[in-house]
Amino acid sequence: LALRTDAPLVLPQGDYGLQFQFALPGLGDAGAIAYQGRLLGYEERHSDWSRAREYQYYRLRPGDYTLEVRARDGRERESEIPPYRLIVQ
């Protein structure tokens, strides 16, 4: 499912997991790319910089969440995706 930023994804409460996958497009050295992220409403601080290209979350309680992901390429340039909002009813 591609992420849309024009409206939040609304999910019914349930016992399931969410997995977000992402990648920095480009022709550079993919091994030099690192990512950092957080799911606001679930965690307060960003993760450490890592080569991992996915985040997984399980059993989210009802609430309003915002996924934030940053990328850093081999030249130390940073970019980020638009925040992605989801609501668990």
HTML snippet that shows the backbone in 3Dmol.js (N, CA, C, O; Angstrom):
<script src="https://3Dmol.org/build/3Dmol-min.js"></script>
<div id="view" style="width:600px;height:400px;position:relative"></div>
<script>
const pdb = `
ATOM      1  N   LEU A   1       0.852  -1.176   0.000  1.00  0.00           N
ATOM      2  CA  LEU A   1       0.000   0.000   0.000  1.00  0.00           C
ATOM      3  C   LEU A   1       0.895   1.235   0.000  1.00  0.00           C
ATOM      4  O   LEU A   1       1.680   1.421   0.930  1.00  0.00           O
ATOM      5  N   ALA A   2       0.797   2.058  -0.992  1.00  0.00           N
ATOM      6  CA  ALA A   2       1.584   3.290  -1.060  1.00  0.00           C
ATOM      7  C   ALA A   2       1.039   4.304  -0.060  1.00  0.00           C
ATOM      8  O   ALA A   2      -0.168   4.377   0.174  1.00  0.00           O
ATOM      9  N   LEU A   3       1.936   5.078   0.521  1.00  0.00           N
ATOM     10  CA  LEU A   3       1.525   6.080   1.493  1.00  0.00           C
ATOM     11  C   LEU A   3       0.987   7.316   0.797  1.00  0.00           C
ATOM     12  O   LEU A   3       1.598   7.830  -0.140  1.00  0.00           O
ATOM     13  N   ARG A   4      -0.146   7.783   1.256  1.00  0.00           N
ATOM     14  CA  ARG A   4      -0.724   9.038   0.774  1.00  0.00           C
ATOM     15  C   ARG A   4      -0.659  10.031   1.912  1.00  0.00           C
ATOM     16  O   ARG A   4      -0.991   9.702   3.051  1.00  0.00           O
ATOM     17  N   THR A   5      -0.234  11.242   1.611  1.00  0.00           N
ATOM     18  CA  THR A   5      -0.095  12.243   2.668  1.00  0.00           C
ATOM     19  C   THR A   5      -1.228  13.257   2.685  1.00  0.00           C
ATOM     20  O   THR A   5      -1.224  14.173   3.507  1.00  0.00           O
ATOM     21  N   ASP A   6      -2.203  13.106   1.783  1.00  0.00           N
ATOM     22  CA  ASP A   6      -3.287  14.088   1.727  1.00  0.00           C
ATOM     23  C   ASP A   6      -4.377  13.831   2.766  1.00  0.00           C
ATOM     24  O   ASP A   6      -5.186  14.716   3.047  1.00  0.00           O
ATOM     25  N   ALA A   7      -4.405  12.634   3.336  1.00  0.00           N
ATOM     26  CA  ALA A   7      -5.393  12.310   4.360  1.00  0.00           C
ATOM     27  C   ALA A   7      -4.834  11.183   5.221  1.00  0.00           C
ATOM     28  O   ALA A   7      -4.108  10.327   4.715  1.00  0.00           O
ATOM     29  N   PRO A   8      -5.157  11.167   6.509  1.00  0.00           N
ATOM     30  CA  PRO A   8      -4.623  10.093   7.356  1.00  0.00           C
ATOM     31  C   PRO A   8      -5.257   8.748   7.008  1.00  0.00           C
ATOM     32  O   PRO A   8      -6.403   8.676   6.565  1.00  0.00           O
ATOM     33  N   LEU A   9      -4.488   7.694   7.219  1.00  0.00           N
ATOM     34  CA  LEU A   9      -5.012   6.342   7.113  1.00  0.00           C
ATOM     35  C   LEU A   9      -5.758   6.058   8.407  1.00  0.00           C
ATOM     36  O   LEU A   9      -5.210   6.269   9.488  1.00  0.00           O
ATOM     37  N   VAL A  10      -6.997   5.584   8.321  1.00  0.00           N
ATOM     38  CA  VAL A  10      -7.788   5.276   9.506  1.00  0.00           C
ATOM     39  C   VAL A  10      -7.962   3.766   9.572  1.00  0.00           C
ATOM     40  O   VAL A  10      -8.470   3.146   8.638  1.00  0.00           O
ATOM     41  N   LEU A  11      -7.534   3.186  10.684  1.00  0.00           N
ATOM     42  CA  LEU A  11      -7.594   1.742  10.877  1.00  0.00           C
ATOM     43  C   LEU A  11      -8.496   1.415  12.057  1.00  0.00           C
ATOM     44  O   LEU A  11      -8.478   2.125  13.063  1.00  0.00           O
ATOM     45  N   PRO A  12      -9.280   0.356  11.948  1.00  0.00           N
ATOM     46  CA  PRO A  12     -10.061  -0.065  13.108  1.00  0.00           C
ATOM     47  C   PRO A  12      -9.125  -0.663  14.153  1.00  0.00           C
ATOM     48  O   PRO A  12      -8.057  -1.175  13.819  1.00  0.00           O
ATOM     49  N   GLN A  13      -9.529  -0.595  15.407  1.00  0.00           N
ATOM     50  CA  GLN A  13      -8.727  -1.208  16.454  1.00  0.00           C
ATOM     51  C   GLN A  13      -8.654  -2.700  16.178  1.00  0.00           C
ATOM     52  O   GLN A  13      -9.650  -3.311  15.789  1.00  0.00           O
ATOM     53  N   GLY A  14      -7.496  -3.283  16.375  1.00  0.00           N
ATOM     54  CA  GLY A  14      -7.346  -4.707  16.122  1.00  0.00           C
ATOM     55  C   GLY A  14      -5.976  -5.194  16.544  1.00  0.00           C
ATOM     56  O   GLY A  14      -5.127  -4.415  16.978  1.00  0.00           O
ATOM     57  N   ASP A  15      -5.777  -6.476  16.413  1.00  0.00           N
ATOM     58  CA  ASP A  15      -4.525  -7.112  16.785  1.00  0.00           C
ATOM     59  C   ASP A  15      -3.773  -7.461  15.503  1.00  0.00           C
ATOM     60  O   ASP A  15      -3.880  -8.578  14.998  1.00  0.00           O
ATOM     61  N   TYR A  16      -3.022  -6.510  14.986  1.00  0.00           N
ATOM     62  CA  TYR A  16      -2.279  -6.699  13.748  1.00  0.00           C
ATOM     63  C   TYR A  16      -1.003  -5.880  13.811  1.00  0.00           C
ATOM     64  O   TYR A  16      -0.815  -5.082  14.730  1.00  0.00           O
ATOM     65  N   GLY A  17      -0.142  -6.072  12.853  1.00  0.00           N
ATOM     66  CA  GLY A  17       1.104  -5.326  12.809  1.00  0.00           C
ATOM     67  C   GLY A  17       1.161  -4.434  11.589  1.00  0.00           C
ATOM     68  O   GLY A  17       0.507  -4.695  10.580  1.00  0.00           O
ATOM     69  N   LEU A  18       1.949  -3.380  11.691  1.00  0.00           N
ATOM     70  CA  LEU A  18       2.192  -2.473  10.570  1.00  0.00           C
ATOM     71  C   LEU A  18       3.680  -2.482  10.256  1.00  0.00           C
ATOM     72  O   LEU A  18       4.516  -2.449  11.159  1.00  0.00           O
ATOM     73  N   GLN A  19       3.996  -2.525   8.992  1.00  0.00           N
ATOM     74  CA  GLN A  19       5.388  -2.468   8.562  1.00  0.00           C
ATOM     75  C   GLN A  19       5.518  -1.367   7.519  1.00  0.00           C
ATOM     76  O   GLN A  19       4.803  -1.363   6.517  1.00  0.00           O
ATOM     77  N   PHE A  20       6.432  -0.435   7.761  1.00  0.00           N
ATOM     78  CA  PHE A  20       6.706   0.640   6.818  1.00  0.00           C
ATOM     79  C   PHE A  20       8.070   0.382   6.194  1.00  0.00           C
ATOM     80  O   PHE A  20       9.053   0.178   6.908  1.00  0.00           O
ATOM     81  N   GLN A  21       8.136   0.390   4.865  1.00  0.00           N
ATOM     82  CA  GLN A  21       9.396   0.224   4.145  1.00  0.00           C
ATOM     83  C   GLN A  21       9.660   1.498   3.354  1.00  0.00           C
ATOM     84  O   GLN A  21       8.727   2.135   2.865  1.00  0.00           O
ATOM     85  N   PHE A  22      10.926   1.867   3.231  1.00  0.00           N
ATOM     86  CA  PHE A  22      11.272   3.114   2.556  1.00  0.00           C
ATOM     87  C   PHE A  22      12.665   2.980   1.967  1.00  0.00           C
ATOM     88  O   PHE A  22      13.439   2.110   2.364  1.00  0.00           O
ATOM     89  N   ALA A  23      12.973   3.848   1.021  1.00  0.00           N
ATOM     90  CA  ALA A  23      14.295   3.878   0.404  1.00  0.00           C
ATOM     91  C   ALA A  23      14.554   5.269  -0.138  1.00  0.00           C
ATOM     92  O   ALA A  23      13.637   5.951  -0.594  1.00  0.00           O
ATOM     93  N   LEU A  24      15.802   5.680  -0.085  1.00  0.00           N
ATOM     94  CA  LEU A  24      16.209   6.955  -0.658  1.00  0.00           C
ATOM     95  C   LEU A  24      16.548   6.717  -2.125  1.00  0.00           C
ATOM     96  O   LEU A  24      17.480   5.969  -2.422  1.00  0.00           O
ATOM     97  N   PRO A  25      15.815   7.332  -3.047  1.00  0.00           N
ATOM     98  CA  PRO A  25      16.139   7.132  -4.467  1.00  0.00           C
ATOM     99  C   PRO A  25      17.457   7.830  -4.807  1.00  0.00           C
ATOM    100  O   PRO A  25      17.801   8.858  -4.223  1.00  0.00           O
ATOM    101  N   GLY A  26      18.160   7.270  -5.728  1.00  0.00           N
ATOM    102  CA  GLY A  26      19.410   7.897  -6.152  1.00  0.00           C
ATOM    103  C   GLY A  26      20.349   6.891  -6.771  1.00  0.00           C
ATOM    104  O   GLY A  26      20.128   5.682  -6.702  1.00  0.00           O
ATOM    105  N   LEU A  27      21.390   7.402  -7.370  1.00  0.00           N
ATOM    106  CA  LEU A  27      22.349   6.558  -8.051  1.00  0.00           C
ATOM    107  C   LEU A  27      23.626   6.370  -7.253  1.00  0.00           C
ATOM    108  O   LEU A  27      24.564   5.728  -7.727  1.00  0.00           O
ATOM    109  N   GLY A  28      23.675   6.918  -6.054  1.00  0.00           N
ATOM    110  CA  GLY A  28      24.884   6.833  -5.242  1.00  0.00           C
ATOM    111  C   GLY A  28      25.052   5.471  -4.608  1.00  0.00           C
ATOM    112  O   GLY A  28      24.363   4.513  -4.960  1.00  0.00           O
ATOM    113  N   ASP A  29      25.966   5.402  -3.681  1.00  0.00           N
ATOM    114  CA  ASP A  29      26.280   4.168  -2.967  1.00  0.00           C
ATOM    115  C   ASP A  29      25.170   3.862  -1.957  1.00  0.00           C
ATOM    116  O   ASP A  29      25.065   4.522  -0.922  1.00  0.00           O
ATOM    117  N   ALA A  30      24.342   2.856  -2.265  1.00  0.00           N
ATOM    118  CA  ALA A  30      23.218   2.506  -1.392  1.00  0.00           C
ATOM    119  C   ALA A  30      23.700   2.062  -0.016  1.00  0.00           C
ATOM    120  O   ALA A  30      22.975   2.220   0.966  1.00  0.00           O
ATOM    121  N   GLY A  31      24.907   1.512   0.074  1.00  0.00           N
ATOM    122  CA  GLY A  31      25.438   1.072   1.353  1.00  0.00           C
ATOM    123  C   GLY A  31      25.801   2.210   2.291  1.00  0.00           C
ATOM    124  O   GLY A  31      25.982   1.993   3.489  1.00  0.00           O
ATOM    125  N   ALA A  32      25.908   3.418   1.759  1.00  0.00           N
ATOM    126  CA  ALA A  32      26.259   4.574   2.582  1.00  0.00           C
ATOM    127  C   ALA A  32      25.030   5.298   3.117  1.00  0.00           C
ATOM    128  O   ALA A  32      25.166   6.241   3.896  1.00  0.00           O
ATOM    129  N   ILE A  33      23.856   4.883   2.722  1.00  0.00           N
ATOM    130  CA  ILE A  33      22.617   5.555   3.137  1.00  0.00           C
ATOM    131  C   ILE A  33      22.185   5.044   4.508  1.00  0.00           C
ATOM    132  O   ILE A  33      22.189   3.840   4.765  1.00  0.00           O
ATOM    133  N   ALA A  34      21.815   5.976   5.382  1.00  0.00           N
ATOM    134  CA  ALA A  34      21.311   5.632   6.707  1.00  0.00           C
ATOM    135  C   ALA A  34      19.964   6.315   6.919  1.00  0.00           C
ATOM    136  O   ALA A  34      19.672   7.349   6.318  1.00  0.00           O
ATOM    137  N   TYR A  35      19.156   5.720   7.780  1.00  0.00           N
ATOM    138  CA  TYR A  35      17.807   6.217   8.043  1.00  0.00           C
ATOM    139  C   TYR A  35      17.614   6.415   9.537  1.00  0.00           C
ATOM    140  O   TYR A  35      18.268   5.789  10.371  1.00  0.00           O
ATOM    141  N   GLN A  36      16.688   7.313   9.835  1.00  0.00           N
ATOM    142  CA  GLN A  36      16.334   7.624  11.214  1.00  0.00           C
ATOM    143  C   GLN A  36      14.844   7.922  11.222  1.00  0.00           C
ATOM    144  O   GLN A  36      14.352   8.603  10.323  1.00  0.00           O
ATOM    145  N   GLY A  37      14.126   7.437  12.200  1.00  0.00           N
ATOM    146  CA  GLY A  37      12.695   7.707  12.212  1.00  0.00           C
ATOM    147  C   GLY A  37      12.078   7.539  13.585  1.00  0.00           C
ATOM    148  O   GLY A  37      12.730   7.160  14.557  1.00  0.00           O
ATOM    149  N   ARG A  38      10.805   7.837  13.618  1.00  0.00           N
ATOM    150  CA  ARG A  38      10.007   7.642  14.831  1.00  0.00           C
ATOM    151  C   ARG A  38       8.538   7.636  14.443  1.00  0.00           C
ATOM    152  O   ARG A  38       8.151   8.149  13.393  1.00  0.00           O
ATOM    153  N   LEU A  39       7.738   7.049  15.307  1.00  0.00           N
ATOM    154  CA  LEU A  39       6.293   7.092  15.175  1.00  0.00           C
ATOM    155  C   LEU A  39       5.782   7.908  16.350  1.00  0.00           C
ATOM    156  O   LEU A  39       5.629   7.396  17.459  1.00  0.00           O
ATOM    157  N   LEU A  40       5.518   9.199  16.091  1.00  0.00           N
ATOM    158  CA  LEU A  40       5.001  10.073  17.149  1.00  0.00           C
ATOM    159  C   LEU A  40       3.681   9.512  17.667  1.00  0.00           C
ATOM    160  O   LEU A  40       2.845   9.044  16.894  1.00  0.00           O
ATOM    161  N   GLY A  41       3.511   9.565  18.949  1.00  0.00           N
ATOM    162  CA  GLY A  41       2.347   8.970  19.582  1.00  0.00           C
ATOM    163  C   GLY A  41       2.667   7.589  20.130  1.00  0.00           C
ATOM    164  O   GLY A  41       1.935   7.050  20.960  1.00  0.00           O
ATOM    165  N   TYR A  42       3.770   7.024  19.652  1.00  0.00           N
ATOM    166  CA  TYR A  42       4.246   5.716  20.122  1.00  0.00           C
ATOM    167  C   TYR A  42       5.624   5.854  20.764  1.00  0.00           C
ATOM    168  O   TYR A  42       5.909   5.233  21.788  1.00  0.00           O
ATOM    169  N   GLU A  43       6.480   6.681  20.143  1.00  0.00           N
ATOM    170  CA  GLU A  43       7.817   6.920  20.669  1.00  0.00           C
ATOM    171  C   GLU A  43       8.135   8.402  20.532  1.00  0.00           C
ATOM    172  O   GLU A  43       7.695   9.053  19.584  1.00  0.00           O
ATOM    173  N   GLU A  44       8.885   8.920  21.461  1.00  0.00           N
ATOM    174  CA  GLU A  44       9.155  10.355  21.490  1.00  0.00           C
ATOM    175  C   GLU A  44      10.403  10.755  20.713  1.00  0.00           C
ATOM    176  O   GLU A  44      10.419  11.809  20.077  1.00  0.00           O
ATOM    177  N   ARG A  45      11.437   9.943  20.753  1.00  0.00           N
ATOM    178  CA  ARG A  45      12.688  10.335  20.107  1.00  0.00           C
ATOM    179  C   ARG A  45      12.922   9.526  18.839  1.00  0.00           C
ATOM    180  O   ARG A  45      12.411   8.419  18.673  1.00  0.00           O
ATOM    181  N   HIS A  46      13.708  10.118  17.958  1.00  0.00           N
ATOM    182  CA  HIS A  46      14.074   9.430  16.726  1.00  0.00           C
ATOM    183  C   HIS A  46      14.994   8.250  17.046  1.00  0.00           C
ATOM    184  O   HIS A  46      15.719   8.260  18.041  1.00  0.00           O
ATOM    185  N   SER A  47      14.949   7.254  16.197  1.00  0.00           N
ATOM    186  CA  SER A  47      15.855   6.122  16.337  1.00  0.00           C
ATOM    187  C   SER A  47      17.277   6.580  16.048  1.00  0.00           C
ATOM    188  O   SER A  47      17.486   7.680  15.537  1.00  0.00           O
ATOM    189  N   ASP A  48      18.236   5.755  16.366  1.00  0.00           N
ATOM    190  CA  ASP A  48      19.612   6.025  15.960  1.00  0.00           C
ATOM    191  C   ASP A  48      19.701   5.861  14.444  1.00  0.00           C
ATOM    192  O   ASP A  48      18.875   5.169  13.850  1.00  0.00           O
ATOM    193  N   TRP A  49      20.686   6.486  13.818  1.00  0.00           N
ATOM    194  CA  TRP A  49      20.897   6.301  12.389  1.00  0.00           C
ATOM    195  C   TRP A  49      21.228   4.838  12.129  1.00  0.00           C
ATOM    196  O   TRP A  49      22.024   4.235  12.849  1.00  0.00           O
ATOM    197  N   SER A  50      20.610   4.270  11.091  1.00  0.00           N
ATOM    198  CA  SER A  50      20.748   2.846  10.813  1.00  0.00           C
ATOM    199  C   SER A  50      20.593   2.588   9.320  1.00  0.00           C
ATOM    200  O   SER A  50      20.023   3.411   8.604  1.00  0.00           O
ATOM    201  N   ARG A  51      21.086   1.474   8.857  1.00  0.00           N
ATOM    202  CA  ARG A  51      20.907   1.063   7.458  1.00  0.00           C
ATOM    203  C   ARG A  51      19.550   0.382   7.244  1.00  0.00           C
ATOM    204  O   ARG A  51      19.145   0.144   6.106  1.00  0.00           O
ATOM    205  N   ALA A  52      18.853   0.070   8.337  1.00  0.00           N
ATOM    206  CA  ALA A  52      17.539  -0.585   8.240  1.00  0.00           C
ATOM    207  C   ALA A  52      16.581   0.285   7.444  1.00  0.00           C
ATOM    208  O   ALA A  52      16.504   1.495   7.659  1.00  0.00           O
ATOM    209  N   ARG A  53      15.850  -0.337   6.522  1.00  0.00           N
ATOM    210  CA  ARG A  53      14.925   0.394   5.651  1.00  0.00           C
ATOM    211  C   ARG A  53      13.469   0.077   5.965  1.00  0.00           C
ATOM    212  O   ARG A  53      12.608   0.158   5.089  1.00  0.00           O
ATOM    213  N   GLU A  54      13.200  -0.278   7.196  1.00  0.00           N
ATOM    214  CA  GLU A  54      11.816  -0.545   7.580  1.00  0.00           C
ATOM    215  C   GLU A  54      11.642  -0.402   9.085  1.00  0.00           C
ATOM    216  O   GLU A  54      12.583  -0.551   9.865  1.00  0.00           O
ATOM    217  N   TYR A  55      10.416  -0.111   9.456  1.00  0.00           N
ATOM    218  CA  TYR A  55      10.018  -0.071  10.860  1.00  0.00           C
ATOM    219  C   TYR A  55       8.770  -0.927  10.993  1.00  0.00           C
ATOM    220  O   TYR A  55       7.915  -0.940  10.108  1.00  0.00           O
ATOM    221  N   GLN A  56       8.677  -1.637  12.102  1.00  0.00           N
ATOM    222  CA  GLN A  56       7.521  -2.481  12.367  1.00  0.00           C
ATOM    223  C   GLN A  56       6.922  -2.100  13.712  1.00  0.00           C
ATOM    224  O   GLN A  56       7.632  -1.819  14.678  1.00  0.00           O
ATOM    225  N   TYR A  57       5.606  -2.100  13.746  1.00  0.00           N
ATOM    226  CA  TYR A  57       4.882  -1.778  14.969  1.00  0.00           C
ATOM    227  C   TYR A  57       3.760  -2.787  15.146  1.00  0.00           C
ATOM    228  O   TYR A  57       3.100  -3.172  14.180  1.00  0.00           O
ATOM    229  N   TYR A  58       3.548  -3.211  16.384  1.00  0.00           N
ATOM    230  CA  TYR A  58       2.527  -4.209  16.681  1.00  0.00           C
ATOM    231  C   TYR A  58       1.622  -3.714  17.792  1.00  0.00           C
ATOM    232  O   TYR A  58       2.055  -3.012  18.706  1.00  0.00           O
ATOM    233  N   ARG A  59       0.371  -4.088  17.696  1.00  0.00           N
ATOM    234  CA  ARG A  59      -0.621  -3.813  18.740  1.00  0.00           C
ATOM    235  C   ARG A  59      -0.653  -2.349  19.165  1.00  0.00           C
ATOM    236  O   ARG A  59      -0.559  -2.032  20.350  1.00  0.00           O
ATOM    237  N   LEU A  60      -0.785  -1.476  18.195  1.00  0.00           N
ATOM    238  CA  LEU A  60      -0.901  -0.054  18.510  1.00  0.00           C
ATOM    239  C   LEU A  60      -2.227   0.205  19.213  1.00  0.00           C
ATOM    240  O   LEU A  60      -3.273  -0.285  18.787  1.00  0.00           O
ATOM    241  N   ARG A  61      -2.176   0.965  20.272  1.00  0.00           N
ATOM    242  CA  ARG A  61      -3.398   1.329  20.969  1.00  0.00           C
ATOM    243  C   ARG A  61      -4.154   2.374  20.155  1.00  0.00           C
ATOM    244  O   ARG A  61      -3.556   3.039  19.308  1.00  0.00           O
ATOM    245  N   PRO A  62      -5.438   2.530  20.390  1.00  0.00           N
ATOM    246  CA  PRO A  62      -6.178   3.581  19.694  1.00  0.00           C
ATOM    247  C   PRO A  62      -5.498   4.932  19.923  1.00  0.00           C
ATOM    248  O   PRO A  62      -5.099   5.267  21.038  1.00  0.00           O
ATOM    249  N   GLY A  63      -5.378   5.694  18.838  1.00  0.00           N
ATOM    250  CA  GLY A  63      -4.748   6.996  18.948  1.00  0.00           C
ATOM    251  C   GLY A  63      -4.352   7.551  17.595  1.00  0.00           C
ATOM    252  O   GLY A  63      -4.598   6.942  16.554  1.00  0.00           O
ATOM    253  N   ASP A  64      -3.741   8.706  17.635  1.00  0.00           N
ATOM    254  CA  ASP A  64      -3.301   9.447  16.453  1.00  0.00           C
ATOM    255  C   ASP A  64      -1.777   9.349  16.392  1.00  0.00           C
ATOM    256  O   ASP A  64      -1.097   9.710  17.352  1.00  0.00           O
ATOM    257  N   TYR A  65      -1.237   8.865  15.275  1.00  0.00           N
ATOM    258  CA  TYR A  65       0.197   8.627  15.126  1.00  0.00           C
ATOM    259  C   TYR A  65       0.713   9.343  13.874  1.00  0.00           C
ATOM    260  O   TYR A  65      -0.026   9.555  12.913  1.00  0.00           O
ATOM    261  N   THR A  66       1.988   9.706  13.907  1.00  0.00           N
ATOM    262  CA  THR A  66       2.627  10.329  12.751  1.00  0.00           C
ATOM    263  C   THR A  66       3.992   9.696  12.536  1.00  0.00           C
ATOM    264  O   THR A  66       4.845   9.738  13.422  1.00  0.00           O
ATOM    265  N   LEU A  67       4.201   9.109  11.360  1.00  0.00           N
ATOM    266  CA  LEU A  67       5.485   8.523  11.001  1.00  0.00           C
ATOM    267  C   LEU A  67       6.378   9.607  10.417  1.00  0.00           C
ATOM    268  O   LEU A  67       5.974  10.327   9.504  1.00  0.00           O
ATOM    269  N   GLU A  68       7.591   9.724  10.945  1.00  0.00           N
ATOM    270  CA  GLU A  68       8.593  10.653  10.434  1.00  0.00           C
ATOM    271  C   GLU A  68       9.843   9.852  10.098  1.00  0.00           C
ATOM    272  O   GLU A  68      10.338   9.102  10.939  1.00  0.00           O
ATOM    273  N   VAL A  69      10.363   9.999   8.880  1.00  0.00           N
ATOM    274  CA  VAL A  69      11.564   9.281   8.459  1.00  0.00           C
ATOM    275  C   VAL A  69      12.517  10.258   7.786  1.00  0.00           C
ATOM    276  O   VAL A  69      12.113  11.061   6.946  1.00  0.00           O
ATOM    277  N   ARG A  70      13.779  10.179   8.166  1.00  0.00           N
ATOM    278  CA  ARG A  70      14.848  10.972   7.562  1.00  0.00           C
ATOM    279  C   ARG A  70      15.842  10.017   6.901  1.00  0.00           C
ATOM    280  O   ARG A  70      15.990   8.869   7.320  1.00  0.00           O
ATOM    281  N   ALA A  71      16.511  10.503   5.876  1.00  0.00           N
ATOM    282  CA  ALA A  71      17.579   9.735   5.226  1.00  0.00           C
ATOM    283  C   ALA A  71      18.827  10.594   5.146  1.00  0.00           C
ATOM    284  O   ALA A  71      18.750  11.819   5.047  1.00  0.00           O
ATOM    285  N   ARG A  72      19.974   9.939   5.191  1.00  0.00           N
ATOM    286  CA  ARG A  72      21.261  10.630   5.063  1.00  0.00           C
ATOM    287  C   ARG A  72      22.113   9.839   4.071  1.00  0.00           C
ATOM    288  O   ARG A  72      22.360   8.647   4.260  1.00  0.00           O
ATOM    289  N   ASP A  73      22.554  10.511   3.025  1.00  0.00           N
ATOM    290  CA  ASP A  73      23.348   9.813   2.007  1.00  0.00           C
ATOM    291  C   ASP A  73      24.830   9.817   2.379  1.00  0.00           C
ATOM    292  O   ASP A  73      25.214  10.335   3.428  1.00  0.00           O
ATOM    293  N   GLY A  74      25.655   9.237   1.515  1.00  0.00           N
ATOM    294  CA  GLY A  74      27.078   9.125   1.774  1.00  0.00           C
ATOM    295  C   GLY A  74      27.806  10.450   1.866  1.00  0.00           C
ATOM    296  O   GLY A  74      28.929  10.502   2.367  1.00  0.00           O
ATOM    297  N   ARG A  75      27.196  11.513   1.397  1.00  0.00           N
ATOM    298  CA  ARG A  75      27.799  12.851   1.483  1.00  0.00           C
ATOM    299  C   ARG A  75      27.256  13.655   2.661  1.00  0.00           C
ATOM    300  O   ARG A  75      27.473  14.863   2.758  1.00  0.00           O
ATOM    301  N   GLU A  76      26.546  12.965   3.553  1.00  0.00           N
ATOM    302  CA  GLU A  76      25.972  13.589   4.758  1.00  0.00           C
ATOM    303  C   GLU A  76      24.824  14.546   4.459  1.00  0.00           C
ATOM    304  O   GLU A  76      24.473  15.368   5.306  1.00  0.00           O
ATOM    305  N   ARG A  77      24.239  14.454   3.280  1.00  0.00           N
ATOM    306  CA  ARG A  77      23.061  15.279   2.965  1.00  0.00           C
ATOM    307  C   ARG A  77      21.833  14.577   3.531  1.00  0.00           C
ATOM    308  O   ARG A  77      21.665  13.368   3.368  1.00  0.00           O
ATOM    309  N   GLU A  78      20.982  15.341   4.193  1.00  0.00           N
ATOM    310  CA  GLU A  78      19.782  14.782   4.799  1.00  0.00           C
ATOM    311  C   GLU A  78      18.531  15.194   4.030  1.00  0.00           C
ATOM    312  O   GLU A  78      18.443  16.298   3.492  1.00  0.00           O
ATOM    313  N   SER A  79      17.585  14.291   3.995  1.00  0.00           N
ATOM    314  CA  SER A  79      16.272  14.569   3.415  1.00  0.00           C
ATOM    315  C   SER A  79      15.242  13.826   4.262  1.00  0.00           C
ATOM    316  O   SER A  79      15.595  12.975   5.078  1.00  0.00           O
ATOM    317  N   GLU A  80      13.985  14.151   4.065  1.00  0.00           N
ATOM    318  CA  GLU A  80      12.942  13.461   4.824  1.00  0.00           C
ATOM    319  C   GLU A  80      11.674  13.365   3.997  1.00  0.00           C
ATOM    320  O   GLU A  80      11.435  14.159   3.087  1.00  0.00           O
ATOM    321  N   ILE A  81      10.869  12.368   4.342  1.00  0.00           N
ATOM    322  CA  ILE A  81       9.585  12.219   3.671  1.00  0.00           C
ATOM    323  C   ILE A  81       8.588  13.149   4.354  1.00  0.00           C
ATOM    324  O   ILE A  81       8.794  13.548   5.501  1.00  0.00           O
ATOM    325  N   PRO A  82       7.513  13.495   3.658  1.00  0.00           N
ATOM    326  CA  PRO A  82       6.462  14.251   4.359  1.00  0.00           C
ATOM    327  C   PRO A  82       5.916  13.383   5.501  1.00  0.00           C
ATOM    328  O   PRO A  82       5.791  12.169   5.340  1.00  0.00           O
ATOM    329  N   PRO A  83       5.595  13.977   6.630  1.00  0.00           N
ATOM    330  CA  PRO A  83       5.034  13.182   7.730  1.00  0.00           C
ATOM    331  C   PRO A  83       3.803  12.418   7.268  1.00  0.00           C
ATOM    332  O   PRO A  83       2.993  12.926   6.493  1.00  0.00           O
ATOM    333  N   TYR A  84       3.677  11.190   7.755  1.00  0.00           N
ATOM    334  CA  TYR A  84       2.555  10.323   7.378  1.00  0.00           C
ATOM    335  C   TYR A  84       1.716  10.053   8.611  1.00  0.00           C
ATOM    336  O   TYR A  84       2.209   9.516   9.603  1.00  0.00           O
ATOM    337  N   ARG A  85       0.470  10.419   8.548  1.00  0.00           N
ATOM    338  CA  ARG A  85      -0.421  10.329   9.706  1.00  0.00           C
ATOM    339  C   ARG A  85      -1.335   9.119   9.585  1.00  0.00           C
ATOM    340  O   ARG A  85      -1.849   8.818   8.507  1.00  0.00           O
ATOM    341  N   LEU A  86      -1.531   8.429  10.707  1.00  0.00           N
ATOM    342  CA  LEU A  86      -2.498   7.334  10.757  1.00  0.00           C
ATOM    343  C   LEU A  86      -3.226   7.368  12.089  1.00  0.00           C
ATOM    344  O   LEU A  86      -2.691   7.808  13.106  1.00  0.00           O
ATOM    345  N   ILE A  87      -4.435   6.900  12.052  1.00  0.00           N
ATOM    346  CA  ILE A  87      -5.294   6.897  13.238  1.00  0.00           C
ATOM    347  C   ILE A  87      -5.771   5.479  13.466  1.00  0.00           C
ATOM    348  O   ILE A  87      -6.281   4.830  12.553  1.00  0.00           O
ATOM    349  N   VAL A  88      -5.601   4.995  14.699  1.00  0.00           N
ATOM    350  CA  VAL A  88      -6.172   3.712  15.091  1.00  0.00           C
ATOM    351  C   VAL A  88      -7.381   4.028  15.942  1.00  0.00           C
ATOM    352  O   VAL A  88      -7.257   4.668  16.987  1.00  0.00           O
ATOM    353  N   GLN A  89      -8.544   3.590  15.509  1.00  0.00           N
ATOM    354  CA  GLN A  89      -9.790   3.912  16.204  1.00  0.00           C
ATOM    355  C   GLN A  89      -9.922   3.151  17.512  1.00  0.00           C
ATOM    356  O   GLN A  89     -10.916   3.309  18.220  1.00  0.00           O
TER     357      GLN A  89
END
`;
const viewer = $3Dmol.createViewer("view");
viewer.addModel(pdb, "pdb");
viewer.setStyle({}, {cartoon: {color: "spectrum"}});
viewer.zoomTo();
viewer.render();
</script>
